[in-house]
């Protein structure tokens, strides 16, 4: 990128395309945006910020979150999100923002109620196996997220649906789950389990093969007779009411491949998160799912990127050496945090800065010079000491930048085709719409805004 | 320390790293630990820089003092067949189940059953003894699912015991719950000094306690070193810019005047200090929140060079020093 050319230290190797989110959000053809990525990378926050931005640019948006932190719901002015889209107040402009949280059990219940007559629906809803399956099993969460997406899309109430994906063990799970559930419901096992309940007696025998008697025996032994019966009843009921389960799973899958859908892979500039992101990119390509780009959250920058970590550290040492006399032994005492078991420095694994400090304090030169503290007390820092601290802080920042850059370069080398939007790290979490708006602005800027300096 | 150490935490807090460091820390003085991975991500193999782990217990590290760390990445499908064979003597029928897609169903579509296997396998390793009647593993450390799912994950056998009211599954489920709810087990939560992970930790502890699962310790991971202390941060707000510029210049970074090289550094460096101050205040608040949870608190440093094998040993040493072994 041209603005990076000639900038020193850390930020010069970005050859990746910049992802421009505004045209994506503005395009009336964009109907679904799916945010995916591994846990803890800010996926839900990204989804909410994108939704808000799109709404404030005039679209009618619903954000479907899976498991938002309470704080995030509150940041949209909603105390608790539920299975129905709720309008978010104080959104600027002509658009609308609605937000909802997937209630897996509720969604499952709704499907049952919609597809079975009242009596049969009641039988399913009261089945203990159903109750456990609908509330608890993570695989159904992925499926229900897709089901809900299909419903929202079919309602035609929304210009744009922004979907957050479930916190899976791996980000890829949610692509597989609907297919698995579909093929299970269509598969041999279900026919086997439903055969005795549906057909019973001799009619069922047609279906049986040699393994069958062993099978029901095994299952009965394993599960206990009552549970097996519960499962059979449940599946029989499901089978007759959910005839089109497989079809629906396929339709949802096709919806994700359609041109109106855009996937955004969300990551942080850390090794594991970007590795997961790379897998996801590859997987989406293999499935013909349209990838819009990568959102890289929590990227650090520096306004003084021309000053390298090494020079900053050397300068800090210069300052400290010149006044080492009243410096000895001062810092270690101040740095320990008393109410915890260990201080971050005692292991010697802290930043290069703290390592250097430890070395200075322990060096013979320092101890030889030790004198009674007849000068400035340590709790009254001088400007020089502060400046040395500023320089060490900067050195830490520059090392962080280069580590993030290395991690990023590895991803870019593997996937140069993927457009990237960088979002500058915030010191704290988002608490309100203004915070979400700020993230949206940072997202749209595509990369952290860094004041240029030259040294 | 309890024999089953369960390590959970919000996504992105480094729970796999902490679990691995804990397994190393516990493997002192000839002790043997088993590090169990349940989420199929091969995070352990990556941490220990070994090839992909198969579904077998395999020695992956030697701890200082001669202890050994074994690792096991549980493959739910193989675990199920294994389990059927071990507990119910169902070898051939297991294969028949597989053909029918039942195994696939159990391990993928219905992860509740998958969780039964994962917790069951870990408890089996805890209880396993060799011929002489000694425990095969002194400690079992589990890299468990994230905080949001941990209670449900550990409690799944209660649910199963409720569904299957009699029979071998019922008995097995109850046996697992007896281990998980006993003092033999401790559930640790890994967090960062940030709002959402701390909030999730507090919620997670409440859930675990409500389910009567034994909560162990809080481990604050990736703690940044303190570079500027409170007094210095006060000075950041008050200091004349020219004084900092002169100081930078004295350190050899160019001219102090406005437009000079040192002069130009003042604003960005102070801006970075302001960011640091904001984070410092936030971390202070989060520490206070963690303090109210009434659990032992440990801190592990952020490794400046990123996570590698050497770093893992450093963290293990740190845990040991803090009495977690």
Interface residues (C-beta under 8 A of the other chain):
Chain A: X38 X39 X40 X41 X67 X69 X70 X71 X128 X129 X132 X133 X136 X137 X138 X139 X140 X167 X169 X170 X176 X177 X180 X181 X183 X184 X187 X188 X189 X192 X211 X214 X215 X218 X221 X222 X223 X224 X225 X226 X227 X230 X268 X270 X271 X272 X273 X302 X303 X304 X307 X311 X314 X315 X316 X318 X319 X322 X331 X334 X335 X337 X339 X340 X341 X342 X343 X344 X345 X346 X347 X349 X350 X351 X352 X353 X354 X379 X380 X381 X383 X384 X385 X386 X387 X388 X389 X390 X391 X392 X393 X394 X396 X397 X399 X403 X427 X428 X429 X451 X453 X454 X455
Chain B: X10 X11 X12 X13 X39 X40 X41 X43 X46 X84 X88 X90 X92 X93 X96 X97 X99 X100 X101 X102 X104 X105 X108 X109 X110 X111 X112 X145 X146 X148 X149 X152 X156 X159 X162 X163 X164 X165 X166 X167 X168 X169 X170 X194 X195 X196 X197 X199 X200 X220 X223 X224 X225 X226 X227 X228 X229 X231 X232 X235 X236 X239 X243 X244 X246 X247 X248 X250 X251 X252 X253 X254 X261 X264 X265 X267 X268 X269 X270 X271 X272 X273 X275 X276 X278 X279 X282 X287 X291 X296 X297 X298 X299 X300 X301 X302 X303 X304 X305 X306 X307 X311 X314 X315 X317 X318 X321 X322 X323
